[in-house]
């Protein structure tokens, strides 16, 4: 089975160059790729259109992903909060937030959910269930190299992570702030995860030179492709380019 995931720091739907709030731009970028799952960072609590509606719900409705999970991490001026969000074509289960904050540093976390993906009859092995579990960990890591390594090690040792059997498909992705592209070699590969040989550059969106955003998998998942958006609109909509990942679940 093929699964498409988009990883996108939406920067509160504020453009990286024009500093203009424009949620429809983010929607257009996401809709262009028709993902099954969206792992988003810096999603604000409330839309500027309505203080009663979660931005994650507006985005999910607009891109046709009916199942949503959002947890705030950071409080900003005016009492507003922002955090990570998971939008999914399939129902989300066992949702929870894992605190990855290191000491007095800015609050950081990993949003965790399990998705049950229905399988077509011709994809089933003898005796296999009609769906497969996929664990998603959506991260936004810190700004210092030591902080990021500690945060990943904190995630990998957390009970919500360590209880997952090694063959079970797992995705760890998000804005890892991996300025030097070293987290895969230093932390993720020694922990049994796989990434891509070349790290896509996603920041700044208008002229990307840093591979801040990434995705790693474990278990039976295969990465078919992991590429940054080439849309002209994506260079304006946020300060990060989205990553588009095509996965295969055998």
N, C-alpha and C positions, 0 to 999 in steps of 0.2 A: 504494500500500500504506500502511496506517495502522500507526503504531508508538506505543506508550504507554511513556513513561519516567517514573520517579519519582526525584526528587532529594531526598535526605534525610540530614541530619546526625543520626544516631541517638544521639549523646551517650553512646556506650558502653552503650546500652540503659538509661540511668539517667534517671528522670523529672526534668523541669526544676523541678517544685514540690516533690514529695515526696522527691526524691533517692533513690528506691528502684530497685534493679536489677530490671527486669521485661522480659525478652526477649519473652515472649508478647505484650505490648502492642504492641511494634514490629511483630511478625509480623502481628497483627490489622490494624494500620493499613495495612501494605503489601498484605496480601491483599485488603483492601476494594477496592483500585483495580486489581488484576489486571494489573500492568505486564508488558511484554515485557522491559524492562531496568530495573535499579535501580542508580543511582549513589549510593553511600553514603559518608558521611564519619564519622570517629571510631568506626570499627569496631575493637574490641580483638582482640588476638591469640588469646586463649583465652577460652572460655566459663567462667563461674563454676560451671557444672554439671560440666564435665569439663576438666581441664587439658590433655587430649590432643586436643581437638577445636577447630578454628578456629571463632570466632564467625561468620565469613563463611559457612562451610559449613553451620552450623546454620540460619542465616537463609535461605540459598539453598535448602536442603532443605525448610524449612517453607513457603516461598512458591512452590515449584515452579519455581525457576530453576536449572537443572542445571549451568550453566557459570559458574564463579566465578574471580575474580582478586582477590587482596588483597596489599597491600604495606605494611609498617609505616613510619611516619614518625617517631613520637615514643615515647621510652621514659619510663615513669612509675614510681612507687614499686613496689618488689617485683619489678622486672625486666619488668613488663608493658609491652606496646607497643600502639599503636593507629595506624590509618592509613585509607586510602581503599580501597573495594571496589567492584567491578563484578560484578553478578549478571545473567545473560542467559539468555533462552530459547534463543538460538542460540549456536553455538560461537564462542569468542573466539580471535583469532589475534594474533600479533606483540605480545604484552603487554609493557609496560615502564613503568618509573617515571622521570619527569623531575624532577630536583632543581630546585626553584624558590627555595631558601633564599637570602636576601639577607644577606650579612655575618654578624654575630653573632646575628641574629634566630633565633627558633624555627624548627626545620626544617619546611619546607613542600614539597609536591610535587604533580605531576599524574600520575595513573595513566592510561596510554594503552592502548587495545586496538582492534583492528579486528574487526568482526563481519560475517559473511556472512549476509545475509538472503535466504532462498529466496523466489522469486516464483512466484505462480500462473501457469499457462499463459496465462490471458486478460490478464495484466498485462505480458506480454513484448512488446517491439517486435521487428520483423523483424531477425533476426541477433543479438539480445541474448542474453546468458547467462541461466541459470536462477537466478541470485542477484545481489545487489548488495552492494557494500562500504559500510559505514558506520564512520567513525572516531569513537571516543569518547575524550574527555579529561575526566577526573573530578578536580576541583580542590578544594583547601582552602587559601585564601589567608590572608595575614597580617593583623595588626590595625591597621597604619598605612596611610594613603592612599598615601603615596609607595611604601611596600613593595609594596602590591598592584599599582600601575601597573608597577613594575619587574618583578614576577613574571609578569604577563601578557605584557609585552614579551619577557621571557626565554623564555616558552613559544612565542610566535609566531616567534621566531628560531631555535628549536631544530631540528636536522636532522630529527628524527622528525616535526616539524610542517611544516617548509618544503618537504619533499619530496612532500607531498600535493598533487596537481593541484587547481587551484581549483574545477573543476566537481564534484569528489568530495564527497559528503555528509559533513559534519563537525559534531559536537556538542561544544561546550565548556560545561561546567556544573559546578555544585557549590556548596559554601559559599564564596562569594567575599568574605564579610565586607564587602559593598558598602554600608556604613553610609549613605552619602549618595546611592546610586543613580547614581553618576557614571561607572562603568567602561565602560558601553556607549557613552556619548557620547565619552569621552576616549580609549578604546583599541579596543574591539571593532568599532564601526561603521567607523572609519577603516581597519581591517584587513579590511573586507569582510564582516563578520558582521551578522546580523540578530537582533533580540530582539523584545520586545513593547513597545507604547507605554507601557502602565502596568506598573510593577514590583510584583509581588505582595509583600506584607509577610509575613515568616515568623518574625520574632524580636521579643520572646520568644514562645514558643508560646502561653502562656496569654492574652496580650493583644498581638498583633503590631503593631509600629510601624515596624520597620526591614526593608528589602528585602535581607537579607544573602545570600540564596540566589537563583540565577538560572540561565538557560540561553540560549545563543546558538548559531545555526546558520550554516553556510555551504554553498554548493553548491546542489544541487537540492532540498534539504529545505524544507518549508513548516511553520511553526508554526500549527496550528489552534487550540490553546488552551494557556495556561500559568496555572494557578491553584493557590493554596494549599489544603491540605485544610481542610474544614469539620467534620471529625469531632470530637466532643467528646473522644474518647479521644486524638486526636493532640495536644490541648492539654496532656495529662498525660504522654504516653509519652517525650517528649524535650524539650529546651529550644528546638528549632526545629520549625516546622511543615514537613511535606514539601510539595514542589511536584509537581504532576501535569501532565505535558506530553503533549499529543497532537500527533504529527507526521504529515505526509503525505509519502511518498516516491513521486513520480510515475514 
